[in-house]
Amino acid sequence: MSRPKPDPLSVDAFRRFYADILYFLRKRTDNASDAADMTQDVFTQWLDYRDRAKVEQPRAFLFQMARNLLRDHWRKQKVRHIAYADPADPHAEPLTDEQNDPMAAAQRLQRLEQLKEVLAELSPRRREALMLHRFEGLSQAQIAERMGISTSMVEKHIAFALLHCKRRLHIDPGTEQPE
């Protein structure tokens, strides 16, 4: 599908606001390439917007588009981080580009398999409490209500489950536990 030639309003908006939007996105993203791509997406959406002639404040409108794209970018980053993070480590740092090589991916898959095995060793109640807390993000009170137990019992289930995972997965470097 060929795009019609941009109207003078679009060209003017691009010339006046491109650098500002690029700067705005660059300050809020993890790299210049993502910022440049998102800036291009802002103006692509602007060109596709049929009622742009009715927009009274194009700068504000374009910045709102940029914020929406940024929010989507952060969501995607969060999903990627969650997919590759060690679920047993509550303080896991975001992955770096060096960690995204095939060998690291294979090691992550191996680690996930180990985690599945370790979780299978837990009693069903402890595993359920841990899964609800870590993977579904429920509070201890919500878990207690769902499982029909006290919050202190939920705390114990989660604490014992985390301790079990930590010991079995050798999370503390240099302090391997005998099996």
C-alpha positions, 0 to 999 in steps of 0.5 A: 500500500503506497502512502500519500505524500505527507501534508504540510502540517505533518512535515512541519510537525516532523521538523519542529518536534523530531529532535525533542521527541528523540531526546525525550525517548533517549533519556527514558530508554536503555539505548539510542537505537530503541529511541530512534525506532520509537521516534520513527513510530511516533511520526508513522502513527502521526501520518496514519492519524486521519484527524491530525488537522483537528489536533490543536496542540500537535506537540502535546499530541506527539508527546502523548504518542511517544509516552504510549510507545514508551509504556509499551516498550517498558512492558515488553522489556519487563516481559523479557526480563521475567522470561529470562530471570531466575524466579527464585532470586527476588533481587535479580538484575535485568539481563545484559546483551552479553547474557543473550547469547546461545550458550547463556540461553541454553544455560537458562533453559537448563536452570529452568529445568532444574527449578522445575525439578526442585519445585516438584520436590516441594509439598503441593501446599508449599509449591502452591503458596510459592507459585501464587506469591512469585508468579501470580503476584498475590499477597500473603493475605490473598494466598491465605484466603484462596488456600483457606489457611492463616497468613502465618502459615502462608509465610511459613510455606513460602519461607520453607519453599524459598529455602528449599529452592535456594539450597537445591539450586546453590544460589549462594555462590561458593556455598554449595550444599551437599546433596 
